[in-house]
Amino acid sequence: MYVYSQQGPSAYQSDDGVLMARAHRDRLRGRTAWTFFAGMEGGQPAWSPDIAMARPVFEYKGRCQRVDAVYHPATRRYLLVVGYGHDGGWGIYDAPKPWGPWSTVFHTEYWGLGETHGYRIPTKWIAPDGHDLALVFSGLIYNGVVYDAFCVRKMKFEF
């Protein structure tokens, strides 16, 4: 199992990168089971049990907050959803491997829905053909009014 996290200690601040760790699904509760992506060596990912050795799998200086990743079976690629703070900016990036390299699928600094955050693409809501997906998010603040709600938007991927 792979997990992703923004690089810093707080979910309320934006960081420079996204870190990744992995563990066997039968040993998720044991701290010693976890290793951290430590960069690439000879074209292969390096892993370390020492979190101090962790290196970002994705970087966007000062813009990584509340990330999510999902495997997209139809394209056999990984999708990384990155919120850029609470100002309505976010992006979707894709890669052939969980550690990258990442390319931009979608990017916006502001998408007109107020101050949103917490973007997710639920695996269960990806259609079998891969074209229809759903984006889940929350934290809608519009014209100074807080609508902290469960929001869903349909998406269509063209590939």
C-alpha positions, 0 to 999 in steps of 0.5 A: 500500500502506498500513502501520500502526504504533503511534506510538512507537519500541518494540513492547514499550511501549504508545503513544497512537495508531496512525500510517499510511504509504503507498507505491505497491506498485512502490516500497516499498523506496525511503524517498522513496516513503513519505508519512505521514497528516498529518490531514484537510484539507477532509474529505480525508486530507493526506499528507506525506513528513515523518514529523514531520508524521504524525498518528494515524489512531486514538487510545487513550491509552496503549493502542496496541501491536502493531497490525494492519489488514485490509480486510474485503471483505464489509462494504467496511470496514477492520478495525484490531486493537489490542493494549492491552499484554500483559495480554490486552486488545485490540479490533477497530475498523472504518472506511469508509476506511483512515484512519477514522473508527473505530468499536468492533466488539469491546473487552475489557480481559481475555478470560480467556486470560492475557497474550496479544499480537500479534493479527492477522486474516489476510486469507486466513482471512476466508470469502467471505461475511465472517462466518467469520474467524480471530484469530491471536495469541501470547504466552500466559502463564497462571498464571505459565507461558509458552506462547509459541505460535501460537494461533488462535481462530475468530470469527463476524461478524454484520452 
